[in-house]
């Protein structure tokens, strides 16, 4: 391991069996420790430094670049940050942190709102009710002024001598 670069964050020890895909044939490997940005992996035939690889763990595809390699171990810098807890626990859902963060910022989609998830459906009902009341008020106002404008048109015609 490179001694010159201090670690950005702590590592969590793990023992996760994975399939290693990269240059050469697909083979077994094992993740020994995890952070949101990288992995320590062991394999009988580690990939070369600089190689881009894919590690498949419990249905999750982890893509990264090999930053260093020794006779049986190598370090991988991941392309996307991952949930350490999600990976270690074997979560079935998305473990990519950026995807989770975007989903939380966006809030529930229309599918979730229409399915009745959380407060989304009540917000949709409130908005629809307010729009309906506003449309009714506009219709009443236009109807009332439409009659008034008709009288004003008659007065204008009378004054112009038509």
N, CA, C and O of each residue as an XYZ file, in Angstrom:
648
protein
N       0.848     -1.178      0.000
C       0.000      0.000      0.000
C       0.887      1.233      0.000
O       1.973      1.223      0.581
N       0.439      2.266     -0.635
C       1.191      3.514     -0.705
C       1.214      4.188      0.658
O       0.167      4.424      1.261
N       2.418      4.497      1.140
C       2.554      5.123      2.447
C       2.400      6.640      2.371
O       2.160      7.284      3.392
N       2.534      7.225      1.171
C       2.523      8.673      1.023
C       1.147      9.314      1.110
O       1.045     10.488      1.466
N       0.092      8.584      0.798
C      -1.258      9.160      0.774
C      -2.024      8.762      2.022
O      -2.298      7.578      2.217
N      -2.382      9.725      2.881
C      -3.187      9.385      4.058
C      -4.610      9.036      3.627
O      -5.102      9.537      2.616
N      -5.257      8.184      4.394
C      -6.630      7.793      4.080
C      -7.581      8.953      4.341
O      -7.434      9.698      5.310
N      -8.545      9.082      3.462
C      -9.531     10.147      3.576
C     -10.554      9.812      4.657
O     -11.039     10.704      5.353
N     -10.876      8.548      4.796
C     -11.872      8.126      5.786
C     -11.520      6.755      6.339
O     -10.704      6.031      5.767
N     -12.139      6.410      7.450
C     -11.893      5.117      8.088
C     -12.409      3.981      7.216
O     -13.298      4.159      6.384
N     -11.830      2.827      7.432
C     -12.246      1.609      6.733
C     -13.026      0.729      7.690
O     -12.818      0.771      8.903
N     -13.927     -0.070      7.131
C     -14.696     -1.043      7.901
C     -14.262     -2.431      7.461
O     -14.328     -2.758      6.276
N     -13.820     -3.245      8.404
C     -13.412     -4.610      8.071
C     -14.622     -5.404      7.601
O     -15.731     -5.251      8.113
N     -14.376     -6.254      6.613
C     -15.454     -7.047      6.044
C     -14.881     -8.366      5.539
O     -13.665     -8.549      5.496
N     -15.741     -9.255      5.169
C     -15.375    -10.503      4.524
C     -16.509    -10.818      3.551
O     -17.438    -11.555      3.880
N     -16.419    -10.248      2.350
C     -17.507    -10.351      1.374
C     -16.982    -11.047      0.124
O     -16.077    -10.544     -0.542
N     -17.555    -12.202     -0.190
C     -17.171    -12.947     -1.384
C     -17.720    -12.231     -2.622
O     -18.893    -11.857     -2.660
N     -16.867    -12.045     -3.629
C     -17.261    -11.336     -4.852
C     -16.714    -12.065     -6.074
O     -15.836    -12.922     -5.968
N     -17.251    -11.706     -7.231
C     -16.703    -12.154     -8.522
C     -15.960    -10.975     -9.111
O     -16.487     -9.864     -9.177
N     -14.734    -11.221     -9.538
C     -13.861    -10.203    -10.103
C     -13.881    -10.312    -11.620
O     -13.589    -11.364    -12.188
N     -14.234     -9.198    -12.267
C     -14.231     -9.138    -13.735
C     -13.297     -8.024    -14.161
O     -13.318     -6.932    -13.594
N     -12.501     -8.296    -15.136
C     -11.554     -7.318    -15.656
C     -10.815     -7.954    -16.803
O     -11.353     -8.821    -17.492
N      -9.570     -7.528    -17.017
C      -8.753     -8.172    -18.041
C      -8.531     -9.616    -17.607
O      -8.252     -9.876    -16.437
N      -8.649    -10.523    -18.510
C      -8.501    -11.934    -18.152
C      -9.837    -12.550    -17.812
O     -10.893    -11.964    -18.051
N      -9.774    -13.738    -17.252
C     -11.000    -14.464    -16.948
C     -11.634    -13.997    -15.640
O     -10.976    -13.415    -14.778
N     -12.936    -14.270    -15.520
C     -13.669    -13.943    -14.295
C     -13.226    -14.901    -13.201
O     -13.030    -16.089    -13.458
N     -13.064    -14.393    -11.974
C     -12.568    -15.228    -10.896
C     -13.117    -14.780     -9.546
O     -13.704    -13.705     -9.428
N     -12.920    -15.616     -8.534
C     -13.349    -15.306     -7.171
C     -12.376    -14.334     -6.520
O     -11.178    -14.333     -6.806
N     -12.921    -13.513     -5.644
C     -12.118    -12.586     -4.844
C     -12.876    -12.350     -3.548
O     -13.997    -12.829     -3.379
N     -12.259    -11.611     -2.637
C     -12.895    -11.353     -1.352
C     -12.554     -9.936     -0.900
O     -11.383     -9.558     -0.859
N     -13.578     -9.156     -0.561
C     -13.372     -7.807     -0.034
C     -13.012     -7.952      1.445
O     -13.714     -8.616      2.208
N     -11.898     -7.313      1.835
C     -11.432     -7.405      3.232
C     -11.774     -6.166      4.044
O     -12.025     -6.257      5.246
N     -11.784     -5.011      3.395
C     -12.275     -3.807      4.075
C     -12.864     -2.840      3.079
O     -12.558     -2.868      1.887
N     -13.731     -1.971      3.611
C     -14.571     -1.110      2.775
C     -14.582      0.308      3.326
O     -14.581      0.511      4.540
N     -14.591      1.282      2.430
C     -14.959      2.656      2.771
C     -15.919      3.095      1.677
O     -16.146      2.349      0.725
N     -16.480      4.273      1.792
C     -17.431      4.715      0.772
C     -16.742      4.940     -0.572
O     -17.400      4.951     -1.612
N     -15.412      5.120     -0.555
C     -14.670      5.440     -1.774
C     -13.778      4.325     -2.295
O     -13.297      4.402     -3.425
N     -13.544      3.274     -1.481
C     -12.599      2.263     -1.922
C     -12.697      0.951     -1.175
O     -13.436      0.810     -0.201
N     -11.915     -0.014     -1.673
C     -11.957     -1.370     -1.142
C     -10.551     -1.943     -1.054
O      -9.670     -1.574     -1.830
N     -10.349     -2.846     -0.105
C      -9.169     -3.696     -0.062
C      -9.674     -5.077     -0.429
O     -10.585     -5.600      0.213
N      -9.084     -5.676     -1.466
C      -9.578     -6.941     -1.994
C      -8.416     -7.934     -2.057
O      -7.265     -7.543     -2.252
N      -8.726     -9.208     -1.890
C      -7.727    -10.253     -2.049
C      -8.190    -11.231     -3.123
O      -9.381    -11.511     -3.264
N      -7.214    -11.744     -3.878
C      -7.490    -12.695     -4.943
C      -6.218    -13.484     -5.228
O      -5.115    -12.978     -5.023
N      -6.363    -14.710     -5.696
C      -5.199    -15.526     -6.041
C      -4.410    -14.873     -7.178
O      -3.185    -14.983     -7.222
N      -5.099    -14.199     -8.092
C      -4.463    -13.489     -9.207
C      -5.003    -12.064     -9.265
O      -5.975    -11.798     -9.972
N      -4.384    -11.151     -8.530
C      -4.882     -9.770     -8.541
C      -4.684     -9.108     -9.902
O      -3.769     -9.465    -10.643
N      -5.537     -8.150    -10.226
C      -5.366     -7.402    -11.479
C      -4.163     -6.458    -11.386
O      -3.613     -6.241    -10.306
N      -3.772     -5.913    -12.513
C      -2.644     -4.984    -12.574
C      -3.041     -3.596    -12.065
O      -4.204     -3.200    -12.143
N      -2.067     -2.878    -11.552
C      -2.282     -1.488    -11.136
C      -2.746     -0.678    -12.353
O      -2.194     -0.813    -13.445
N      -3.765      0.162    -12.153
C      -4.310      0.994    -13.230
C      -5.458      0.356    -13.988
O      -6.163      1.042    -14.728
N      -5.662     -0.951    -13.817
C      -6.724     -1.665    -14.529
C      -8.098     -1.289    -13.963
O      -8.256     -1.121    -12.754
N      -9.077     -1.162    -14.845
C     -10.465     -0.948    -14.424
C     -11.113     -2.314    -14.267
O     -11.000     -3.180    -15.134
N     -11.798     -2.487    -13.137
C     -12.401     -3.782    -12.834
C     -13.838     -3.613    -12.377
O     -14.295     -2.511    -12.073
N     -14.536     -4.742    -12.340
C     -15.887     -4.799    -11.776
C     -15.888     -5.918    -10.737
O     -15.410     -7.023    -10.997
N     -16.424     -5.621     -9.576
C     -16.613     -6.622     -8.535
C     -18.114     -6.787     -8.355
O     -18.826     -5.804     -8.154
N     -18.598     -8.013     -8.424
C     -20.032     -8.277     -8.264
C     -20.230     -8.942     -6.907
O     -19.734    -10.040     -6.654
N     -20.968     -8.248     -6.039
C     -21.227     -8.718     -4.675
C     -22.717     -8.663     -4.401
O     -23.306     -7.582     -4.408
N     -23.330     -9.795     -4.164
C     -24.757     -9.878     -3.804
C     -25.635     -9.067     -4.755
O     -26.551     -8.368     -4.322
N     -25.348     -9.165     -6.049
C     -26.153     -8.457     -7.047
C     -25.728     -7.025     -7.291
O     -26.285     -6.367     -8.170
N     -24.762     -6.522     -6.544
C     -24.279     -5.153     -6.731
C     -23.034     -5.161     -7.598
O     -22.146     -5.994     -7.417
N     -22.971     -4.242     -8.530
C     -21.812     -4.094     -9.399
C     -20.983     -2.916     -8.903
O     -21.441     -1.773     -8.928
N     -19.768     -3.195     -8.456
C     -18.865     -2.158     -7.961
C     -17.759     -1.983     -8.991
O     -16.987     -2.908     -9.242
N     -17.683     -0.803     -9.584
C     -16.705     -0.541    -10.633
C     -15.671      0.437    -10.102
O     -16.004      1.431     -9.457
N     -14.410      0.136    -10.386
C     -13.349      1.005     -9.912
C     -12.040      0.737    -10.617
O     -11.958     -0.080    -11.535
N     -11.014      1.444    -10.168
C      -9.685      1.312    -10.744
C      -8.722      0.800     -9.672
O      -8.747      1.255     -8.529
N      -7.886     -0.140    -10.057
C      -6.891     -0.689     -9.144
C      -5.813      0.373     -8.935
O      -5.173      0.810     -9.891
N      -5.614      0.787     -7.684
C      -4.644      1.826     -7.357
C      -3.292      1.249     -6.960
O      -2.265      1.896     -7.161
N      -3.277      0.044     -6.401
C      -2.032     -0.635     -6.051
C      -2.319     -2.131     -6.016
O      -3.465     -2.545     -5.835
N      -1.291     -2.928     -6.187
C      -1.450     -4.380     -6.153
C      -0.182     -5.025     -5.606
O       0.932     -4.580     -5.880
N      -0.383     -6.092     -4.820
C       0.736     -6.900     -4.334
C       0.497     -8.330     -4.819
O      -0.265     -8.543     -5.762
N       1.129     -9.294     -4.193
C       1.020    -10.672     -4.681
C      -0.390    -11.255     -4.544
O      -0.789    -12.075     -5.371
N      -1.149    -10.852     -3.526
C      -2.510    -11.393     -3.349
C      -3.553    -10.320     -3.033
O      -4.751    -10.601     -3.058
N      -3.125     -9.132     -2.744
C      -4.063     -8.064     -2.354
C      -3.947     -6.888     -3.305
O      -2.924     -6.681     -3.958
N      -5.052     -6.109     -3.361
C      -5.025     -4.890     -4.163
C      -6.050     -3.895     -3.645
O      -7.038     -4.275     -3.016
N      -5.807     -2.619     -3.916
C      -6.706     -1.551     -3.500
C      -7.459     -1.003     -4.696
O      -6.891     -0.815     -5.772
N      -8.743     -0.748     -4.496
C      -9.604     -0.264     -5.575
C     -10.221      1.078     -5.184
O     -10.824      1.204     -4.118
N     -10.065      2.079     -6.054
C     -10.781      3.344     -5.895
C     -12.084      3.207     -6.676
O     -12.069      3.005     -7.890
N     -13.203      3.315     -5.979
C     -14.510      3.125     -6.622
C     -14.915      4.327     -7.465
O     -14.574      5.466     -7.146
N     -15.646      4.060     -8.545
C     -16.145      5.113     -9.428
C     -17.202      5.962     -8.728
O     -17.239      7.181     -8.890
N     -18.062      5.303     -7.946
C     -19.123      6.012     -7.214
C     -19.038      5.643     -5.742
O     -18.659      4.525     -5.394
N     -19.390      6.584     -4.884
C     -19.391      6.314     -3.449
C     -20.514      5.334     -3.125
O     -21.600      5.396     -3.702
N     -20.231      4.435     -2.196
C     -21.217      3.422     -1.822
C     -21.500      3.478     -0.326
O     -20.702      3.989      0.460
N     -22.642      2.945      0.039
C     -23.012      2.814      1.445
C     -22.275      1.607      2.018
O     -22.515      0.470      1.611
N     -21.387      1.863      2.956
C     -20.627      0.781      3.582
C     -21.590     -0.172      4.282
O     -21.482     -1.389      4.134
N     -22.522      0.379      5.039
C     -23.496     -0.442      5.757
C     -24.319     -1.286      4.783
O     -24.549     -2.471      5.024
N     -24.761     -0.673      3.684
C     -25.551     -1.397      2.683
C     -24.779     -2.543      2.055
O     -25.329     -3.625      1.844
N     -23.501     -2.310      1.754
C     -22.678     -3.352      1.143
C     -22.391     -4.489      2.125
O     -22.532     -5.663      1.781
N     -21.992     -4.138      3.338
C     -21.652     -5.149      4.341
C     -22.890     -5.959      4.746
O     -22.801     -7.169      4.957
N     -24.039     -5.290      4.852
C     -25.275     -5.976      5.253
C     -25.899     -6.770      4.114
O     -26.809     -7.569      4.340
N     -25.414     -6.557      2.881
C     -25.972     -7.278      1.735
C     -27.324     -6.754      1.305
O     -28.158     -7.512      0.810
N     -27.554     -5.432      1.493
C     -28.832     -4.827      1.082
C     -29.136     -5.156     -0.369
O     -28.235     -5.233     -1.205
N     -30.406     -5.347     -0.654
C     -30.838     -5.662     -2.016
C     -31.037     -4.407     -2.868
O     -30.933     -4.472     -4.093
N     -31.318     -3.272     -2.236
C     -31.560     -2.036     -2.980
C     -30.268     -1.381     -3.440
O     -29.184     -1.952     -3.318
N     -30.401     -0.184     -3.965
C     -29.262      0.580     -4.465
C     -28.362      0.988     -3.301
O     -28.841      1.536     -2.308
N     -27.067      0.725     -3.419
C     -26.134      1.093     -2.356
C     -25.262      2.280     -2.754
O     -24.362      2.671     -2.011
N     -25.531      2.852     -3.929
C     -24.763      4.007     -4.382
C     -25.244      5.242     -3.644
O     -26.431      5.564     -3.696
N     -24.346      5.943     -2.956
C     -24.745      7.088     -2.132
C     -25.269      8.242     -2.960
O     -26.242      8.876     -2.553
N     -24.677      8.547     -4.095
C     -25.131      9.684     -4.915
C     -26.561      9.470     -5.400
O     -27.355     10.410     -5.409
N     -26.898      8.246     -5.803
C     -28.259      7.951     -6.241
C     -29.248      8.157     -5.106
O     -30.329      8.709     -5.314
N     -28.887      7.719     -3.909
C     -29.768      7.906     -2.746
C     -29.960      9.382     -2.450
O     -31.072      9.821     -2.160
N     -28.874     10.152     -2.520
C     -28.945     11.582     -2.210
C     -29.850     12.298     -3.221
O     -30.666     13.136     -2.836
N     -29.707     11.970     -4.519
C     -30.564     12.589     -5.543
C     -32.023     12.244     -5.311
O     -32.891     13.108     -5.435
N     -32.305     10.998     -4.979
C     -33.687     10.570     -4.741
C     -34.280     11.294     -3.549
O     -35.458     11.652     -3.571
N     -33.486     11.520     -2.503
C     -33.986     12.227     -1.326
C     -34.254     13.692     -1.652
O     -35.222     14.264     -1.151
N     -33.412     14.312     -2.487
C     -33.623     15.719     -2.858
C     -34.871     15.873     -3.705
O     -35.623     16.833     -3.536
N     -35.099     14.937     -4.616
C     -36.234     15.026     -5.533
C     -37.560     14.801     -4.832
O     -38.576     15.364     -5.239
N     -37.569     13.997     -3.797
C     -38.818     13.662     -3.136
C     -39.515     12.542     -3.879
O     -38.941     11.968     -4.804
N     -40.733     12.219     -3.497
C     -41.416     11.092     -4.132
C     -41.805     11.411     -5.564
O     -42.179     12.542     -5.875
N     -41.718     10.420     -6.431
C     -42.143     10.589     -7.816
C     -43.652     10.485     -7.921
O     -44.340     10.214     -6.937
N     -44.164     10.705     -9.140
C     -45.615     10.643     -9.340
C     -46.165      9.265     -9.009
O     -47.268      9.150     -8.476
N     -45.404      8.214     -9.320
C     -45.857      6.858     -8.998
C     -46.085      6.692     -7.511
O     -47.078      6.099     -7.091
N     -45.162      7.218     -6.711
C     -45.302      7.104     -5.255
C     -46.454      7.959     -4.749
O     -47.186      7.553     -3.847
N     -46.613      9.142     -5.332
C     -47.704     10.028     -4.902
C     -49.059      9.382     -5.193
O     -49.941      9.347     -4.335
N     -49.209      8.869     -6.425
C     -50.487      8.273     -6.803
C     -50.743      6.961     -6.060
O     -51.894      6.565     -5.874
N     -49.677      6.292     -5.637
C     -49.844      5.058     -4.863
C     -50.206      5.360     -3.416
O     -50.543      4.453     -2.655
N     -50.138      6.638     -3.034
C     -50.554      7.020     -1.688
C     -49.426      7.019     -0.683
O     -49.672      6.865      0.514
N     -48.200      7.185     -1.132
C     -47.091      7.155     -0.169
C     -46.997      8.458      0.587
O     -46.961      9.528     -0.021
N     -46.957      8.385      1.885
C     -46.692      9.527      2.757
C     -47.644     10.674      2.575
O     -48.836     10.492      2.326
N     -47.090     11.867      2.704
C     -47.922     13.061      2.628
C     -48.090     13.549      1.197
O     -48.795     14.530      0.966
N     -47.459     12.889      0.233
C     -47.527     13.308     -1.168
C     -48.949     13.346     -1.703
O     -49.318     14.285     -2.409
N     -49.759     12.331     -1.375
C     -51.123     12.269     -1.876
C     -51.968     13.392     -1.291
O     -52.777     13.984     -2.005
N     -51.798     13.699     -0.012
C     -52.588     14.783      0.587
C     -52.174     16.129     -0.002
O     -53.016     17.010     -0.176
N     -50.878     16.298     -0.312
C     -50.433     17.540     -0.952
C     -51.032     17.676     -2.354
O     -51.432     18.767     -2.761
N     -51.090     16.565     -3.083
C     -51.684     16.574     -4.415
C     -53.169     16.918     -4.332
O     -53.665     17.695     -5.149
N     -53.884     16.356     -3.366
C     -55.311     16.637     -3.195
C     -55.536     18.103     -2.827
O     -56.463     18.737     -3.330
N     -54.683     18.641     -1.945
C     -54.801     20.051     -1.566
C     -54.590     20.962     -2.769
O     -55.347     21.913     -2.969
N     -53.579     20.681     -3.560
C     -53.286     21.495     -4.736
C     -54.444     21.435     -5.728
O     -54.843     22.461     -6.279
N     -54.985     20.239     -5.956
C     -56.114     20.090     -6.875
C     -57.341     20.861     -6.368
O     -58.042     21.493     -7.158
N     -57.602     20.813     -5.062
C     -58.740     21.528     -4.487
C     -58.580     23.041     -4.655
O     -59.523     23.733     -5.039
N     -57.380     23.543     -4.365
C     -57.126     24.983     -4.507
C     -57.279     25.408     -5.959
O     -57.853     26.462     -6.237
N     -56.772     24.600     -6.895
C     -56.906     24.916     -8.320
C     -58.380     24.926     -8.730
O     -58.795     25.783     -9.510
N     -59.170     23.989     -8.218
C     -60.604     23.912     -8.531
C     -61.344     25.134     -7.995
O     -62.182     25.703     -8.695
N     -61.046     25.545     -6.762
C     -61.684     26.723     -6.168
C     -61.299     27.977     -6.951
O     -62.147     28.828     -7.217
N     -60.003     28.094     -7.325
C     -59.557     29.265     -8.089
C     -60.243     29.319     -9.452
O     -60.639     30.394     -9.903
N     -60.387     28.165    -10.113
C     -61.059     28.126    -11.416
C     -62.531     28.524    -11.273
O     -63.060     29.252    -12.114
N     -63.188     28.055    -10.224
C     -64.590     28.426     -9.991
C     -64.733     29.921     -9.738
O     -65.645     30.561    -10.261
N     -63.825     30.479     -8.929
C     -63.872     31.918     -8.648
C     -63.642     32.724     -9.923
O     -64.292     33.749    -10.130
N     -62.725     32.274    -10.779
C     -62.488     32.969    -12.048
C     -63.720     32.915    -12.938
O     -64.070     33.907    -13.577
N     -64.377     31.762    -12.984
C     -65.550     31.609    -13.823
C     -66.658     32.558    -13.356
O     -67.310     33.210    -14.171
N     -66.861     32.626    -12.044
C     -67.877     33.525    -11.486
C     -67.530     34.979    -11.809
O     -68.399     35.759    -12.197
N     -66.248     35.339    -11.645
C     -65.822     36.715    -11.919
C     -65.994     37.049    -13.394
O     -66.456     38.141    -13.727
N     -65.633     36.137    -14.276
C     -65.791     36.399    -15.714
C     -67.256     36.494    -16.100
O     -67.631     37.323    -16.929
N     -68.078     35.657    -15.509
C     -69.505     35.704    -15.807
C     -70.100     37.024    -15.349
O     -70.909     37.627    -16.054
N     -69.694     37.473    -14.159
C     -70.220     38.733    -13.626
C     -69.745     39.920    -14.461
O     -70.530     40.821    -14.757
N     -68.485     39.928    -14.839
C     -67.973     41.063    -15.626
C     -68.418     40.969    -17.068
O     -68.519     41.988    -17.752
N     -68.691     39.739    -17.553
C     -69.163     39.591    -18.932
C     -70.497     40.289    -19.118
O     -70.714     40.929    -20.147
N     -71.395     40.182    -18.148
C     -72.687     40.872    -18.207
C     -72.490     42.373    -18.121
O     -73.156     43.130    -18.827
N     -71.585     42.806    -17.266
C     -71.301     44.229    -17.115
C     -70.674     44.804    -18.359
O     -70.971     45.939    -18.731
N     -69.825     44.059    -19.002
C     -69.170     44.539    -20.223
C     -70.167     44.642    -21.370
O     -70.031     45.486    -22.255
N     -71.189     43.754    -21.339
C     -72.228     43.834    -22.377
C     -72.985     45.158    -22.277
O     -73.267     45.780    -23.301
N     -73.317     45.595    -21.072
C     -74.001     46.863    -20.849
C     -73.091     48.006    -21.247
O     -73.542     48.977    -21.854
N     -71.805     47.903    -20.909
C     -70.849     48.935    -21.255
C     -70.724     49.049    -22.790
O     -70.580     50.147    -23.327
N     -70.782     47.917    -23.471
C     -70.740     47.931    -24.943
C     -71.946     48.659    -25.529
O     -71.808     49.396    -26.505
N     -73.126     48.460    -24.944
C     -74.340     49.116    -25.409
C     -74.244     50.615    -25.200
O     -74.648     51.390    -26.067
N     -73.707     51.036    -24.046
C     -73.537     52.461    -23.751
C     -72.543     53.069    -24.743
O     -72.769     54.171    -25.242
N     -71.459     52.373    -25.032
C     -70.452     52.873    -25.977
C     -71.053     53.039    -27.361
O     -70.765     54.023    -28.043
N     -71.883     52.096    -27.790
C     -72.530     52.167    -29.114
C     -73.478     53.362    -29.168
O     -73.543     54.068    -30.174
N     -74.219     53.584    -28.067
C     -75.186     54.694    -28.020
C     -74.475     56.024    -28.097
O     -74.939     56.936    -28.782
N     -73.355     56.151    -27.408
C     -72.592     57.399    -27.403
C     -71.923     57.673    -28.749
O     -71.748     58.829    -29.133
N     -71.546     56.603    -29.469
C     -70.874     56.811    -30.737
C     -71.862     57.088    -31.851
O     -71.445     57.465    -32.947
N     -73.109     56.923    -31.625
C     -74.129     57.256    -32.603
C     -74.444     56.112    -33.546
O     -74.983     56.361    -34.624
N     -74.152     54.933    -33.214
C     -74.479     53.808    -34.091
C     -75.860     53.347    -33.918
O     -76.284     52.405    -34.588
